[in-house]
C-alpha cells in the first residue's frame, strides 16, 4: 500500500506514500470521517497519519498534559495518592460517590474502583459504591477514579486515600469531588 517494504523512518515533514517508511506498525485505525488512516508505528514510537485524498504521510504531533503539581508529602505512603482526606464515618454501610467538575467525567471504558483492607469493588457508571464497613478490616478507603477531560480528550487516573474515623454522628455518605487540580470531600 505504501513505502518500499523496508523498515525505517522519515523526518517530521509529510512525505508521499511511496517514500513513507514504518518500523513494525502495530495497528491501524480509520478516522471518523474516513479521510485518514492512523498507523501505530511501534519501533519509531509514533503515530503516523495517511491522508487518503492527498496520498501524504505525516507524523501526528501528540501533546501530553503534565500532571497537576502536588503538595510536598513527607510520607512515602501518601505519595502514591493524589489526595489524602480525613473523614469521620458511622454506621455499618458507607455510601461513596465520586463527582467531577466539568469538563472532567468518569471514563466508562476504565472502571473506577474502591479498596478497603482486602475487600474491593467497582464504582457503578454514576460513580457510586456501597461499602459494608463491618465486613472490612482497616480504616483506610482507597478510591481509584479514571477520568477524561471531555473537551481535550486527555485521560488520567486519580488515586484518593480516605482515612476513616468511626464515630457516632459521623457521615454515612461520602462525596468525593474531583476538579482539574483539586479533590475535596463532603
N, C-alpha and C positions, 0 to 999 in steps of 0.2 A: 504494500500500500504506500509506504513512504520510506525514504532512506535507501541505502545501498546494501543493507544486510550486515553491516559491520558495527560493532559496539563502539560507542563514542559519545561525545557531547559537542555543543556549539556555544558560541558567545550568547550574551543576553539579547542580541538583536534577532528579529524574526528572520527565518530562512525559508526557502522553498521546500516543498515536500521531498524533492529528490536530494536535497542537501541535508536533511534532518538526520539526526542520529540519536539513538537511545541506548541505554545500558540496562538490560534486564527490566523491560517495562512490566510492572506488576499488576496493572489493572487499567481499565478504561471506563469512561462514563460519558454519555451523550448529554449535552447541555439541555436545559429545559425547553429552549426554543429550537432545538435541533440544528443550531448553526455551527456548533463546535463539538469536538471530541477532546476530552481531557484524558491525559495519559500519566499514570504514576510511574515516573522514570526512577526506579528503585536505586540503582547504584550511583546515579547522579544526584540523588537526594533532592529531587524537584518534581514539580508537576508541569507538564507541557500541554499547550493548547494547540489543536489543529483547527484552523478556521476553514471550514469546508468551502465557503464561497471564494476565498482568495487563494487557497492552497498554501497558506503560510503557517509555519510552526513557530511558536514562541514560548518562552518560559513564563509561567504565571508568577507574579510577584505576590508572595504570601506575607501578610502583615500579622505579627504576633503581638497581642496586647500584653504588656508587662503585668505581673501580678500586683495587686494593691500592696502598698507598703504596710508592714505590720509593726506594731509596737514592739519594743525590745522585750524579750521574755527572759527570765532568769532561771527557768526550769526546762530541762530537755523534754520533759513530758508535755509541757504546754506548747512547745514549738511545733508539734505535729498538727495543731489546731489553728484555725483561722480566728476563732473566738473562744474564750472561756468565760462562762457565766455561772453565777451562784444563785440558786433559786430554792425557796422552801416549798415543800410539797406535802400533801396529806392524802389519805385515802388509799385504798388498795389498787385503784385503777387511775392511771395518769393519761390524760389526753394530750397528745403532742401534735402541733400543726406548724408547718413551715409556710410562711407567706413571703412574697418577694415584692420589692418596689419596682415599678416599670422602669426600664424596659426588660428587666430580668424576668425569667419564668423558669419553672422546673422543666427539665429535659425529660420528656416522656419516653425517650429511647434508652435512657440510662436510669434505671430505678434507684431512687434515693432510699436510704435505709437508716435504721437505728440499731444501736447495740448497747446493752447494759449487762455487765458481767458476761456470762457465757450465752445469754439469750440475745437473739437478734431478730429483726423483722424488716419489712419494707414499708415505706410510706405509700399510701394509695395515690391515685392520679391527682388528687386535690392536695397532697402533701400532709395527710393525716395518718396518725397511728395511735392505737391504744396499747399502753404498756402496763401489764399487771405487775406492779412493784412488789407485791408479796411473793411472786413466783421467781423473782430475780435476786441475785446476790449483788452487793455493791451499791454505791450511791453515786455512780457516775454514768450519765447518759451521753452517749456519743451519737451525733446525727451527721450523716454524710449526705449532702444535697448536691445534685448535679444540675447546673443552671446553664441557660443560654440567654444571651442578650438578643432580644427579638429584633433589634434594629441592625446591629452589626453582624449577627450570626456567630459571634465569639462565644464558645462554651468553656465552662470552668467547673471546678468542684470546690465546695466549701465544707470544711470539717469543723463541727461545733461541739465543744465539750460543755456539758451542763453538770455542775456539781450540785447534787440534790441534798438538802437537809430535810429530813422528815419530821414534821411537827404539826400539831393541831393549828388550824387556822391558815395553813399553807394552801397553795393553789392546787386544784385538781386539773387545771388546764394550763398548758404552756404553749404560747405562741412565739415562735422564733421568726423575727422579721429580718430578712436579708436584703440589704441595699447594695449599691455598687461598691461601696467602701466601708460598710458597717454591718454589724449584726447586733440585734437587741432582742430582749425577751420581755413578754408581759404575761 
